């Protein structure tokens, strides 16, 4: 991994996700910090990334690396943690039953993926599906259910729906720009995950690549010498 | 080559730390416009200044009881909402416009209270005192108490002697 990617590209990319992940535009713009549960999910996701070889922290933080390189590595890890928390924050509904359900589903999916220990590519595909599905449900399905009704018939249906669900499903109406920012944020986050320094994939058996183990790749020579 | 890499790493670390601090600042201050971001950053470095001409125009409108015009001028003078004195006058204009002998305009009082609370948060130790003999209340504490009392519902609201009170 080049110094530019490690010292500039990855930190700025993940910090931008951290910034935009909290942006909520309604009648006022607000920046929502990550809730406590998003921090828990972020820790789990970091563990998953390491376990599946999508992220090799030893390539960023190691005693054989120069101090400045380790500082860069530490910044990447910190920014990745915050960006992951904000990625969950942006993909989770703001209130009510959907929020609780999303948090539960995220937890189960992450735990399941950790247990399955897929390889890097499958894990990244899995994350794309998780965040993509959450985005569609939050910004398309729930947003449509929460829009103000325009005709008497839709208003009656809305009242009926809110009565059945005790008002626990509908969300505060956000400006459409929030959805576009969220989409860009999640794409940026997933792109950042692809750019992370990965562990080498070594095949230990079978011909179909099902028995892969992730091993941290040897540190490149330029990372071992003082700048 | 190694020097160049060291420079890139040092610059990257500085850039990332600066960006992270800026993001933290944005989350704490929650600015609503680019002008507020610019003004807030200027205030952090002690270089923020209100527009004195717009401020004077605002005061002239304020003393003529032309409150919406006064607010427009004062907001132009302090677009980043960083100057406690200007924000005090804006809050005061909401109070005077919303004040009535028989009833208060709750919406205007609430806006005044919001503006004053924000101004107090930005003032040193939350203290704002304005030396202006045309004002009945010269400190933010007095104005805040008056706005809060106006928004409160209690038995004194039905006291007929209220019609004799004076606007401050």
Interface residues (C-beta under 8 A of the other chain):
Chain A: X3 X4 X6 X7 X8 X11 X12 X15 X18 X19 X22 X28 X29 X30 X31 X33 X68 X69 X71 X72 X75 X79 X222 X225 X226 X227
Chain B: X2 X3 X5 X6 X8 X9 X10 X11 X12 X13 X15 X16 X17 X19 X20 X23 X26 X27 X30 X32
